[in-house]
Amino acid sequence: MKKKIPKFKNEKAERSFWAVHDSADHIDWSKAKKAVFPNLRPTLKSISLRLPKSMIDELRVLANKRDVPYQSLLKMFLAERIAKELRA
């Protein structure tokens, strides 16, 4: 039988508890269901990236052909390449 999960005063107390306790002692993970959160957006972080002007101009042309902002196209290109590298 699984242990009961205690009531927590606040999020800090809950974090402290789970930092030293195994969730498998309290939760039957074999009954877990996969959750989908379609409206969650990934956390974004701004970076500064220096690119040659000609590369940006070419990226803008490609983005214009696809009717997307050039920064979005750049993110798509990066995501595709990262996925490819991780598969290799």
C-alpha positions as CSV (number, residue, x, y, z in Angstrom):
1,M,0.0,0.0,0.0
2,K,1.2,3.5,-0.9
3,K,2.0,6.1,1.7
4,K,-0.4,9.1,1.9
5,I,0.9,12.3,0.4
6,P,0.9,14.9,3.2
7,K,-0.8,18.3,3.0
8,F,1.6,21.1,2.4
9,K,1.5,24.6,3.9
10,N,3.0,26.1,0.7
11,E,5.0,25.3,-2.4
12,K,8.3,25.6,-0.7
13,A,7.3,23.0,1.9
14,E,6.2,20.7,-0.9
15,R,9.5,21.1,-2.8
16,S,11.4,20.4,0.4
17,F,9.4,17.2,0.9
18,W,9.9,15.8,-2.6
19,A,13.6,16.7,-2.6
20,V,14.1,13.9,0.0
21,H,11.2,11.5,-0.7
22,D,10.7,9.1,-3.6
23,S,7.4,9.7,-5.4
24,A,7.2,5.9,-6.1
25,D,6.5,5.4,-2.4
26,H,3.4,7.6,-2.6
27,I,2.1,7.2,-6.2
28,D,1.3,4.1,-8.3
29,W,3.0,5.2,-11.5
30,S,1.7,2.1,-13.3
31,K,-1.8,3.7,-13.3
32,A,-0.5,7.1,-14.5
33,K,-2.0,8.5,-17.7
34,K,-0.1,10.6,-20.2
35,A,-1.1,14.3,-19.9
36,V,-1.3,16.6,-22.8
37,F,-1.1,20.4,-22.3
38,P,-1.7,21.9,-25.8
39,N,-1.9,25.5,-24.6
40,L,1.5,25.5,-22.8
41,R,4.1,27.6,-24.4
42,P,7.8,26.9,-24.0
43,T,9.8,29.4,-21.9
44,L,11.6,31.7,-24.2
45,K,15.0,33.3,-23.6
46,S,16.3,36.1,-25.7
47,I,19.9,35.8,-27.0
48,S,22.1,38.1,-29.0
49,L,23.4,36.5,-32.2
50,R,25.7,38.2,-34.6
51,L,25.1,37.1,-38.2
52,P,26.5,38.4,-41.5
53,K,24.0,40.9,-43.1
54,S,24.0,38.7,-46.2
55,M,22.8,35.7,-44.2
56,I,20.0,37.7,-42.6
57,D,19.0,39.1,-46.0
58,E,18.9,35.5,-47.5
59,L,16.9,34.3,-44.5
60,R,14.4,37.2,-45.0
61,V,13.9,36.1,-48.6
62,L,13.3,32.5,-47.6
63,A,10.9,33.6,-44.9
64,N,9.1,35.9,-47.2
65,K,8.5,32.9,-49.7
66,R,7.0,31.0,-46.8
67,D,5.1,34.0,-45.5
68,V,6.6,33.7,-42.0
69,P,8.7,36.1,-40.0
70,Y,12.4,35.5,-40.5
71,Q,13.0,34.9,-36.8
72,S,10.4,32.2,-36.8
73,L,12.0,30.6,-39.8
74,L,15.4,30.7,-38.1
75,K,13.9,28.9,-35.1
76,M,12.4,26.2,-37.4
77,F,15.7,25.7,-39.1
78,L,17.5,25.4,-35.7
79,A,14.9,23.0,-34.4
80,E,15.2,20.8,-37.4
81,R,19.0,20.7,-37.2
82,I,19.0,20.0,-33.5
83,A,16.6,17.1,-34.0
84,K,18.8,15.7,-36.8
85,E,22.0,16.0,-34.7
86,L,20.3,14.3,-31.7
87,R,19.2,11.4,-33.9
88,A,22.8,10.9,-35.2
